[in-house]
Amino acid sequence: HSLGMSVVAEGVETADVQAALALMGCDAIQGYLISRPVPLADLTEFLTGWGETPRLAAVG
């Protein structure tokens, strides 16, 4: 953040880790908590159903 960049955590697998990262100011996450790998043919359907990219700030 001090460099004017967003912080993204990789490999997040549990809601507890997501909550801890939110408390530490992490901006976004990726990992199995969000989704297992998706075949390319299914990606559009997945993204359409998902909607907006999840942000930790929205975690209440």
mmJSON file of the N, C-alpha and C atoms, coordinates in Angstrom:
{"data_MODEL":{"atom_site":{
"group_PDB":["ATOM","ATOM","ATOM","ATOM","ATOM","ATOM","ATOM","ATOM","ATOM","ATOM","ATOM","ATOM","ATOM","ATOM","ATOM","ATOM","ATOM","ATOM","ATOM","ATOM","ATOM","ATOM","ATOM","ATOM","ATOM","ATOM","ATOM","ATOM","ATOM","ATOM","ATOM","ATOM","ATOM","ATOM","ATOM","ATOM","ATOM","ATOM","ATOM","ATOM","ATOM","ATOM","ATOM","ATOM","ATOM","ATOM","ATOM","ATOM","ATOM","ATOM","ATOM","ATOM","ATOM","ATOM","ATOM","ATOM","ATOM","ATOM","ATOM","ATOM","ATOM","ATOM","ATOM","ATOM","ATOM","ATOM","ATOM","ATOM","ATOM","ATOM","ATOM","ATOM","ATOM","ATOM","ATOM","ATOM","ATOM","ATOM","ATOM","ATOM","ATOM","ATOM","ATOM","ATOM","ATOM","ATOM","ATOM","ATOM","ATOM","ATOM","ATOM","ATOM","ATOM","ATOM","ATOM","ATOM","ATOM","ATOM","ATOM","ATOM","ATOM","ATOM","ATOM","ATOM","ATOM","ATOM","ATOM","ATOM","ATOM","ATOM","ATOM","ATOM","ATOM","ATOM","ATOM","ATOM","ATOM","ATOM","ATOM","ATOM","ATOM","ATOM","ATOM","ATOM","ATOM","ATOM","ATOM","ATOM","ATOM","ATOM","ATOM","ATOM","ATOM","ATOM","ATOM","ATOM","ATOM","ATOM","ATOM","ATOM","ATOM","ATOM","ATOM","ATOM","ATOM","ATOM","ATOM","ATOM","ATOM","ATOM","ATOM","ATOM","ATOM","ATOM","ATOM","ATOM","ATOM","ATOM","ATOM","ATOM","ATOM","ATOM","ATOM","ATOM","ATOM","ATOM","ATOM","ATOM","ATOM","ATOM","ATOM","ATOM","ATOM","ATOM","ATOM","ATOM","ATOM","ATOM","ATOM","ATOM"],
"id":[1,2,3,4,5,6,7,8,9,10,11,12,13,14,15,16,17,18,19,20,21,22,23,24,25,26,27,28,29,30,31,32,33,34,35,36,37,38,39,40,41,42,43,44,45,46,47,48,49,50,51,52,53,54,55,56,57,58,59,60,61,62,63,64,65,66,67,68,69,70,71,72,73,74,75,76,77,78,79,80,81,82,83,84,85,86,87,88,89,90,91,92,93,94,95,96,97,98,99,100,101,102,103,104,105,106,107,108,109,110,111,112,113,114,115,116,117,118,119,120,121,122,123,124,125,126,127,128,129,130,131,132,133,134,135,136,137,138,139,140,141,142,143,144,145,146,147,148,149,150,151,152,153,154,155,156,157,158,159,160,161,162,163,164,165,166,167,168,169,170,171,172,173,174,175,176,177,178,179,180],
"type_symbol":["N","C","C","N","C","C","N","C","C","N","C","C","N","C","C","N","C","C","N","C","C","N","C","C","N","C","C","N","C","C","N","C","C","N","C","C","N","C","C","N","C","C","N","C","C","N","C","C","N","C","C","N","C","C","N","C","C","N","C","C","N","C","C","N","C","C","N","C","C","N","C","C","N","C","C","N","C","C","N","C","C","N","C","C","N","C","C","N","C","C","N","C","C","N","C","C","N","C","C","N","C","C","N","C","C","N","C","C","N","C","C","N","C","C","N","C","C","N","C","C","N","C","C","N","C","C","N","C","C","N","C","C","N","C","C","N","C","C","N","C","C","N","C","C","N","C","C","N","C","C","N","C","C","N","C","C","N","C","C","N","C","C","N","C","C","N","C","C","N","C","C","N","C","C","N","C","C","N","C","C"],
"label_atom_id":["N","CA","C","N","CA","C","N","CA","C","N","CA","C","N","CA","C","N","CA","C","N","CA","C","N","CA","C","N","CA","C","N","CA","C","N","CA","C","N","CA","C","N","CA","C","N","CA","C","N","CA","C","N","CA","C","N","CA","C","N","CA","C","N","CA","C","N","CA","C","N","CA","C","N","CA","C","N","CA","C","N","CA","C","N","CA","C","N","CA","C","N","CA","C","N","CA","C","N","CA","C","N","CA","C","N","CA","C","N","CA","C","N","CA","C","N","CA","C","N","CA","C","N","CA","C","N","CA","C","N","CA","C","N","CA","C","N","CA","C","N","CA","C","N","CA","C","N","CA","C","N","CA","C","N","CA","C","N","CA","C","N","CA","C","N","CA","C","N","CA","C","N","CA","C","N","CA","C","N","CA","C","N","CA","C","N","CA","C","N","CA","C","N","CA","C","N","CA","C","N","CA","C","N","CA","C","N","CA","C"],
"label_alt_id":[null,null,null,null,null,null,null,null,null,null,null,null,null,null,null,null,null,null,null,null,null,null,null,null,null,null,null,null,null,null,null,null,null,null,null,null,null,null,null,null,null,null,null,null,null,null,null,null,null,null,null,null,null,null,null,null,null,null,null,null,null,null,null,null,null,null,null,null,null,null,null,null,null,null,null,null,null,null,null,null,null,null,null,null,null,null,null,null,null,null,null,null,null,null,null,null,null,null,null,null,null,null,null,null,null,null,null,null,null,null,null,null,null,null,null,null,null,null,null,null,null,null,null,null,null,null,null,null,null,null,null,null,null,null,null,null,null,null,null,null,null,null,null,null,null,null,null,null,null,null,null,null,null,null,null,null,null,null,null,null,null,null,null,null,null,null,null,null,null,null,null,null,null,null,null,null,null,null,null,null],
"label_comp_id":["HIS","HIS","HIS","SER","SER","SER","LEU","LEU","LEU","GLY","GLY","GLY","MET","MET","MET","SER","SER","SER","VAL","VAL","VAL","VAL","VAL","VAL","ALA","ALA","ALA","GLU","GLU","GLU","GLY","GLY","GLY","VAL","VAL","VAL","GLU","GLU","GLU","THR","THR","THR","ALA","ALA","ALA","ASP","ASP","ASP","VAL","VAL","VAL","GLN","GLN","GLN","ALA","ALA","ALA","ALA","ALA","ALA","LEU","LEU","LEU","ALA","ALA","ALA","LEU","LEU","LEU","MET","MET","MET","GLY","GLY","GLY","CYS","CYS","CYS","ASP","ASP","ASP","ALA","ALA","ALA","ILE","ILE","ILE","GLN","GLN","GLN","GLY","GLY","GLY","TYR","TYR","TYR","LEU","LEU","LEU","ILE","ILE","ILE","SER","SER","SER","ARG","ARG","ARG","PRO","PRO","PRO","VAL","VAL","VAL","PRO","PRO","PRO","LEU","LEU","LEU","ALA","ALA","ALA","ASP","ASP","ASP","LEU","LEU","LEU","THR","THR","THR","GLU","GLU","GLU","PHE","PHE","PHE","LEU","LEU","LEU","THR","THR","THR","GLY","GLY","GLY","TRP","TRP","TRP","GLY","GLY","GLY","GLU","GLU","GLU","THR","THR","THR","PRO","PRO","PRO","ARG","ARG","ARG","LEU","LEU","LEU","ALA","ALA","ALA","ALA","ALA","ALA","VAL","VAL","VAL","GLY","GLY","GLY"],
"label_asym_id":["A","A","A","A","A","A","A","A","A","A","A","A","A","A","A","A","A","A","A","A","A","A","A","A","A","A","A","A","A","A","A","A","A","A","A","A","A","A","A","A","A","A","A","A","A","A","A","A","A","A","A","A","A","A","A","A","A","A","A","A","A","A","A","A","A","A","A","A","A","A","A","A","A","A","A","A","A","A","A","A","A","A","A","A","A","A","A","A","A","A","A","A","A","A","A","A","A","A","A","A","A","A","A","A","A","A","A","A","A","A","A","A","A","A","A","A","A","A","A","A","A","A","A","A","A","A","A","A","A","A","A","A","A","A","A","A","A","A","A","A","A","A","A","A","A","A","A","A","A","A","A","A","A","A","A","A","A","A","A","A","A","A","A","A","A","A","A","A","A","A","A","A","A","A","A","A","A","A","A","A"],
"label_entity_id":["1","1","1","1","1","1","1","1","1","1","1","1","1","1","1","1","1","1","1","1","1","1","1","1","1","1","1","1","1","1","1","1","1","1","1","1","1","1","1","1","1","1","1","1","1","1","1","1","1","1","1","1","1","1","1","1","1","1","1","1","1","1","1","1","1","1","1","1","1","1","1","1","1","1","1","1","1","1","1","1","1","1","1","1","1","1","1","1","1","1","1","1","1","1","1","1","1","1","1","1","1","1","1","1","1","1","1","1","1","1","1","1","1","1","1","1","1","1","1","1","1","1","1","1","1","1","1","1","1","1","1","1","1","1","1","1","1","1","1","1","1","1","1","1","1","1","1","1","1","1","1","1","1","1","1","1","1","1","1","1","1","1","1","1","1","1","1","1","1","1","1","1","1","1","1","1","1","1","1","1"],
"label_seq_id":[1,1,1,2,2,2,3,3,3,4,4,4,5,5,5,6,6,6,7,7,7,8,8,8,9,9,9,10,10,10,11,11,11,12,12,12,13,13,13,14,14,14,15,15,15,16,16,16,17,17,17,18,18,18,19,19,19,20,20,20,21,21,21,22,22,22,23,23,23,24,24,24,25,25,25,26,26,26,27,27,27,28,28,28,29,29,29,30,30,30,31,31,31,32,32,32,33,33,33,34,34,34,35,35,35,36,36,36,37,37,37,38,38,38,39,39,39,40,40,40,41,41,41,42,42,42,43,43,43,44,44,44,45,45,45,46,46,46,47,47,47,48,48,48,49,49,49,50,50,50,51,51,51,52,52,52,53,53,53,54,54,54,55,55,55,56,56,56,57,57,57,58,58,58,59,59,59,60,60,60],
"pdbx_PDB_ins_code":[null,null,null,null,null,null,null,null,null,null,null,null,null,null,null,null,null,null,null,null,null,null,null,null,null,null,null,null,null,null,null,null,null,null,null,null,null,null,null,null,null,null,null,null,null,null,null,null,null,null,null,null,null,null,null,null,null,null,null,null,null,null,null,null,null,null,null,null,null,null,null,null,null,null,null,null,null,null,null,null,null,null,null,null,null,null,null,null,null,null,null,null,null,null,null,null,null,null,null,null,null,null,null,null,null,null,null,null,null,null,null,null,null,null,null,null,null,null,null,null,null,null,null,null,null,null,null,null,null,null,null,null,null,null,null,null,null,null,null,null,null,null,null,null,null,null,null,null,null,null,null,null,null,null,null,null,null,null,null,null,null,null,null,null,null,null,null,null,null,null,null,null,null,null,null,null,null,null,null,null],
"Cartn_x":[0.809,0.0,0.861,1.972,2.832,3.433,3.404,3.896,2.749,1.54,0.399,-0.158,0.087,-0.37,-1.382,-2.218,-3.153,-2.426,-2.918,-2.349,-3.312,-2.807,-3.599,-2.968,-3.772,-3.295,-3.646,-2.671,-2.877,-3.002,-3.732,-3.804,-4.723,-5.706,-6.62,-7.628,-7.693,-8.54,-9.656,-9.602,-10.626,-11.141,-12.372,-12.974,-12.204,-11.609,-10.812,-9.604,-8.943,-7.788,-8.264,-9.379,-9.934,-10.205,-10.809,-11.106,-9.832,-8.814,-7.543,-6.896,-6.94,-6.368,-7.118,-8.437,-9.231,-8.806,-8.571,-8.119,-6.746,-5.937,-4.592,-4.591,-5.769,-5.859,-5.634,-5.682,-5.517,-6.689,-6.403,-7.432,-8.24,-7.615,-8.3,-7.649,-8.41,-7.881,-8.126,-7.369,-7.638,-7.283,-7.895,-7.607,-8.834,-8.687,-9.745,-10.993,-10.878,-12.072,-13.025,-12.478,-13.279,-13.721,-12.77,-13.1,-11.907,-12.195,-11.18,-10.91,-9.832,-9.585,-10.794,-11.084,-12.237,-11.738,-12.249,-11.858,-12.206,-11.383,-11.589,-12.992,-13.496,-14.825,-15.923,-15.695,-16.691,-16.452,-15.388,-15.004,-16.042,-16.565,-17.555,-18.783,-19.26,-20.424,-20.12,-18.939,-18.54,-18.518,-17.87,-17.743,-19.092,-19.963,-21.288,-22.082,-21.982,-22.686,-22.085,-20.801,-20.115,-20.449,-20.464,-20.724,-19.45,-19.518,-18.393,-17.283,-16.052,-14.898,-14.978,-14.819,-14.91,-13.776,-14.1,-13.12,-13.248,-12.131,-12.169,-12.872,-12.834,-13.468,-14.971,-15.542,-16.974,-17.321,-16.304,-16.552,-16.98,-18.122,-18.633,-18.511],
"Cartn_y":[-1.184,0.0,1.261,1.237,2.418,2.759,1.803,2.046,2.413,2.577,2.919,1.741,0.543,-0.658,-1.406,-2.209,-3.076,-4.324,-4.908,-6.135,-7.283,-8.337,-9.509,-10.728,-11.479,-12.703,-13.898,-14.756,-15.96,-17.17,-18.171,-19.435,-19.429,-18.538,-18.453,-19.607,-20.41,-21.601,-21.596,-20.738,-20.766,-19.359,-19.307,-18.03,-17.388,-18.205,-17.653,-16.894,-17.445,-16.767,-15.498,-15.571,-14.395,-13.284,-13.627,-12.637,-12.009,-12.829,-12.312,-11.36,-11.723,-10.86,-9.535,-9.577,-8.346,-7.428,-7.995,-7.194,-6.579,-7.243,-6.741,-5.758,-5.52,-4.537,-5.076,-6.388,-6.98,-6.556,-6.198,-5.673,-6.745,-7.847,-8.884,-10.232,-11.285,-12.635,-13.484,-14.556,-15.598,-16.912,-17.965,-19.276,-20.153,-21.331,-22.337,-21.877,-20.912,-20.388,-19.786,-19.137,-18.526,-19.583,-20.402,-21.432,-22.346,-23.591,-24.508,-24.09,-24.577,-24.242,-24.599,-23.716,-23.879,-24.092,-25.12,-25.309,-24.066,-23.746,-22.56,-22.525,-23.658,-23.714,-23.286,-23.416,-23.063,-21.693,-21.021,-19.779,-18.672,-18.481,-17.426,-17.643,-18.873,-19.175,-18.9,-19.291,-19.052,-17.554,-16.783,-15.349,-14.635,-15.049,-14.454,-14.713,-15.912,-16.254,-15.605,-15.332,-14.767,-13.291,-12.548,-11.111,-10.354,-9.394,-8.52,-9.28,-8.922,-9.516,-9.288,-10.347,-10.166,-9.308,-8.464,-7.614,-7.865,-7.906,-8.163,-7.052,-5.857,-4.752,-4.992,-5.815,-6.081,-7.132,-7.789,-8.83,-8.137,-8.555,-7.867,-8.7],
"Cartn_z":[0.0,0.0,0.0,0.699,0.762,-0.597,-1.529,-2.89,-3.841,-3.29,-4.111,-4.892,-4.398,-5.083,-4.222,-4.882,-4.164,-3.693,-2.607,-2.06,-2.344,-2.993,-3.338,-2.67,-1.922,-1.28,-2.165,-2.393,-3.193,-2.281,-2.741,-2.025,-0.817,-0.775,0.361,0.266,1.324,1.304,2.334,3.347,4.391,4.691,5.216,5.608,6.759,7.628,8.734,8.208,7.218,6.611,5.912,5.2,4.535,5.556,6.676,7.715,8.278,8.512,9.033,8.031,6.759,5.721,5.636,5.791,5.78,6.922,8.089,9.239,9.004,8.194,7.887,6.719,6.114,5.045,3.644,3.471,2.15,1.258,0.011,-0.891,-1.612,-1.963,-2.738,-2.454,-2.74,-2.537,-3.772,-3.859,-4.838,-4.178,-4.642,-4.078,-4.043,-3.469,-3.464,-2.715,-1.811,-1.152,-2.185,-3.181,-4.24,-5.247,-5.72,-6.713,-6.934,-7.173,-7.689,-9.128,-9.751,-11.153,-12.023,-12.977,-13.853,-15.284,-15.982,-17.387,-18.212,-19.186,-20.005,-20.593,-21.039,-21.647,-20.666,-19.376,-18.357,-17.727,-18.113,-17.449,-17.616,-18.818,-19.034,-18.164,-18.097,-17.261,-15.79,-15.339,-13.956,-13.647,-14.513,-14.266,-14.332,-15.219,-15.316,-14.036,-13.513,-12.285,-11.059,-11.107,-9.94,-9.761,-10.849,-10.761,-10.499,-9.613,-9.325,-8.618,-8.909,-8.261,-6.755,-5.953,-4.502,-3.955,-3.042,-2.362,-0.867,-0.193,1.24,2.007,1.497,2.199,2.361,1.48,1.55,2.594,3.151,4.154,5.435,5.984,7.154,8.338],
"occupancy":[1.0,1.0,1.0,1.0,1.0,1.0,1.0,1.0,1.0,1.0,1.0,1.0,1.0,1.0,1.0,1.0,1.0,1.0,1.0,1.0,1.0,1.0,1.0,1.0,1.0,1.0,1.0,1.0,1.0,1.0,1.0,1.0,1.0,1.0,1.0,1.0,1.0,1.0,1.0,1.0,1.0,1.0,1.0,1.0,1.0,1.0,1.0,1.0,1.0,1.0,1.0,1.0,1.0,1.0,1.0,1.0,1.0,1.0,1.0,1.0,1.0,1.0,1.0,1.0,1.0,1.0,1.0,1.0,1.0,1.0,1.0,1.0,1.0,1.0,1.0,1.0,1.0,1.0,1.0,1.0,1.0,1.0,1.0,1.0,1.0,1.0,1.0,1.0,1.0,1.0,1.0,1.0,1.0,1.0,1.0,1.0,1.0,1.0,1.0,1.0,1.0,1.0,1.0,1.0,1.0,1.0,1.0,1.0,1.0,1.0,1.0,1.0,1.0,1.0,1.0,1.0,1.0,1.0,1.0,1.0,1.0,1.0,1.0,1.0,1.0,1.0,1.0,1.0,1.0,1.0,1.0,1.0,1.0,1.0,1.0,1.0,1.0,1.0,1.0,1.0,1.0,1.0,1.0,1.0,1.0,1.0,1.0,1.0,1.0,1.0,1.0,1.0,1.0,1.0,1.0,1.0,1.0,1.0,1.0,1.0,1.0,1.0,1.0,1.0,1.0,1.0,1.0,1.0,1.0,1.0,1.0,1.0,1.0,1.0,1.0,1.0,1.0,1.0,1.0,1.0],
"B_iso_or_equiv":[0.0,0.0,0.0,0.0,0.0,0.0,0.0,0.0,0.0,0.0,0.0,0.0,0.0,0.0,0.0,0.0,0.0,0.0,0.0,0.0,0.0,0.0,0.0,0.0,0.0,0.0,0.0,0.0,0.0,0.0,0.0,0.0,0.0,0.0,0.0,0.0,0.0,0.0,0.0,0.0,0.0,0.0,0.0,0.0,0.0,0.0,0.0,0.0,0.0,0.0,0.0,0.0,0.0,0.0,0.0,0.0,0.0,0.0,0.0,0.0,0.0,0.0,0.0,0.0,0.0,0.0,0.0,0.0,0.0,0.0,0.0,0.0,0.0,0.0,0.0,0.0,0.0,0.0,0.0,0.0,0.0,0.0,0.0,0.0,0.0,0.0,0.0,0.0,0.0,0.0,0.0,0.0,0.0,0.0,0.0,0.0,0.0,0.0,0.0,0.0,0.0,0.0,0.0,0.0,0.0,0.0,0.0,0.0,0.0,0.0,0.0,0.0,0.0,0.0,0.0,0.0,0.0,0.0,0.0,0.0,0.0,0.0,0.0,0.0,0.0,0.0,0.0,0.0,0.0,0.0,0.0,0.0,0.0,0.0,0.0,0.0,0.0,0.0,0.0,0.0,0.0,0.0,0.0,0.0,0.0,0.0,0.0,0.0,0.0,0.0,0.0,0.0,0.0,0.0,0.0,0.0,0.0,0.0,0.0,0.0,0.0,0.0,0.0,0.0,0.0,0.0,0.0,0.0,0.0,0.0,0.0,0.0,0.0,0.0,0.0,0.0,0.0,0.0,0.0,0.0],
"pdbx_formal_charge":[null,null,null,null,null,null,null,null,null,null,null,null,null,null,null,null,null,null,null,null,null,null,null,null,null,null,null,null,null,null,null,null,null,null,null,null,null,null,null,null,null,null,null,null,null,null,null,null,null,null,null,null,null,null,null,null,null,null,null,null,null,null,null,null,null,null,null,null,null,null,null,null,null,null,null,null,null,null,null,null,null,null,null,null,null,null,null,null,null,null,null,null,null,null,null,null,null,null,null,null,null,null,null,null,null,null,null,null,null,null,null,null,null,null,null,null,null,null,null,null,null,null,null,null,null,null,null,null,null,null,null,null,null,null,null,null,null,null,null,null,null,null,null,null,null,null,null,null,null,null,null,null,null,null,null,null,null,null,null,null,null,null,null,null,null,null,null,null,null,null,null,null,null,null,null,null,null,null,null,null],
"auth_seq_id":[1,1,1,2,2,2,3,3,3,4,4,4,5,5,5,6,6,6,7,7,7,8,8,8,9,9,9,10,10,10,11,11,11,12,12,12,13,13,13,14,14,14,15,15,15,16,16,16,17,17,17,18,18,18,19,19,19,20,20,20,21,21,21,22,22,22,23,23,23,24,24,24,25,25,25,26,26,26,27,27,27,28,28,28,29,29,29,30,30,30,31,31,31,32,32,32,33,33,33,34,34,34,35,35,35,36,36,36,37,37,37,38,38,38,39,39,39,40,40,40,41,41,41,42,42,42,43,43,43,44,44,44,45,45,45,46,46,46,47,47,47,48,48,48,49,49,49,50,50,50,51,51,51,52,52,52,53,53,53,54,54,54,55,55,55,56,56,56,57,57,57,58,58,58,59,59,59,60,60,60],
"auth_comp_id":["HIS","HIS","HIS","SER","SER","SER","LEU","LEU","LEU","GLY","GLY","GLY","MET","MET","MET","SER","SER","SER","VAL","VAL","VAL","VAL","VAL","VAL","ALA","ALA","ALA","GLU","GLU","GLU","GLY","GLY","GLY","VAL","VAL","VAL","GLU","GLU","GLU","THR","THR","THR","ALA","ALA","ALA","ASP","ASP","ASP","VAL","VAL","VAL","GLN","GLN","GLN","ALA","ALA","ALA","ALA","ALA","ALA","LEU","LEU","LEU","ALA","ALA","ALA","LEU","LEU","LEU","MET","MET","MET","GLY","GLY","GLY","CYS","CYS","CYS","ASP","ASP","ASP","ALA","ALA","ALA","ILE","ILE","ILE","GLN","GLN","GLN","GLY","GLY","GLY","TYR","TYR","TYR","LEU","LEU","LEU","ILE","ILE","ILE","SER","SER","SER","ARG","ARG","ARG","PRO","PRO","PRO","VAL","VAL","VAL","PRO","PRO","PRO","LEU","LEU","LEU","ALA","ALA","ALA","ASP","ASP","ASP","LEU","LEU","LEU","THR","THR","THR","GLU","GLU","GLU","PHE","PHE","PHE","LEU","LEU","LEU","THR","THR","THR","GLY","GLY","GLY","TRP","TRP","TRP","GLY","GLY","GLY","GLU","GLU","GLU","THR","THR","THR","PRO","PRO","PRO","ARG","ARG","ARG","LEU","LEU","LEU","ALA","ALA","ALA","ALA","ALA","ALA","VAL","VAL","VAL","GLY","GLY","GLY"],
"auth_asym_id":["A","A","A","A","A","A","A","A","A","A","A","A","A","A","A","A","A","A","A","A","A","A","A","A","A","A","A","A","A","A","A","A","A","A","A","A","A","A","A","A","A","A","A","A","A","A","A","A","A","A","A","A","A","A","A","A","A","A","A","A","A","A","A","A","A","A","A","A","A","A","A","A","A","A","A","A","A","A","A","A","A","A","A","A","A","A","A","A","A","A","A","A","A","A","A","A","A","A","A","A","A","A","A","A","A","A","A","A","A","A","A","A","A","A","A","A","A","A","A","A","A","A","A","A","A","A","A","A","A","A","A","A","A","A","A","A","A","A","A","A","A","A","A","A","A","A","A","A","A","A","A","A","A","A","A","A","A","A","A","A","A","A","A","A","A","A","A","A","A","A","A","A","A","A","A","A","A","A","A","A"],
"auth_atom_id":["N","CA","C","N","CA","C","N","CA","C","N","CA","C","N","CA","C","N","CA","C","N","CA","C","N","CA","C","N","CA","C","N","CA","C","N","CA","C","N","CA","C","N","CA","C","N","CA","C","N","CA","C","N","CA","C","N","CA","C","N","CA","C","N","CA","C","N","CA","C","N","CA","C","N","CA","C","N","CA","C","N","CA","C","N","CA","C","N","CA","C","N","CA","C","N","CA","C","N","CA","C","N","CA","C","N","CA","C","N","CA","C","N","CA","C","N","CA","C","N","CA","C","N","CA","C","N","CA","C","N","CA","C","N","CA","C","N","CA","C","N","CA","C","N","CA","C","N","CA","C","N","CA","C","N","CA","C","N","CA","C","N","CA","C","N","CA","C","N","CA","C","N","CA","C","N","CA","C","N","CA","C","N","CA","C","N","CA","C","N","CA","C","N","CA","C","N","CA","C","N","CA","C","N","CA","C","N","CA","C"],
"pdbx_PDB_model_num":[1,1,1,1,1,1,1,1,1,1,1,1,1,1,1,1,1,1,1,1,1,1,1,1,1,1,1,1,1,1,1,1,1,1,1,1,1,1,1,1,1,1,1,1,1,1,1,1,1,1,1,1,1,1,1,1,1,1,1,1,1,1,1,1,1,1,1,1,1,1,1,1,1,1,1,1,1,1,1,1,1,1,1,1,1,1,1,1,1,1,1,1,1,1,1,1,1,1,1,1,1,1,1,1,1,1,1,1,1,1,1,1,1,1,1,1,1,1,1,1,1,1,1,1,1,1,1,1,1,1,1,1,1,1,1,1,1,1,1,1,1,1,1,1,1,1,1,1,1,1,1,1,1,1,1,1,1,1,1,1,1,1,1,1,1,1,1,1,1,1,1,1,1,1,1,1,1,1,1,1]
}}}
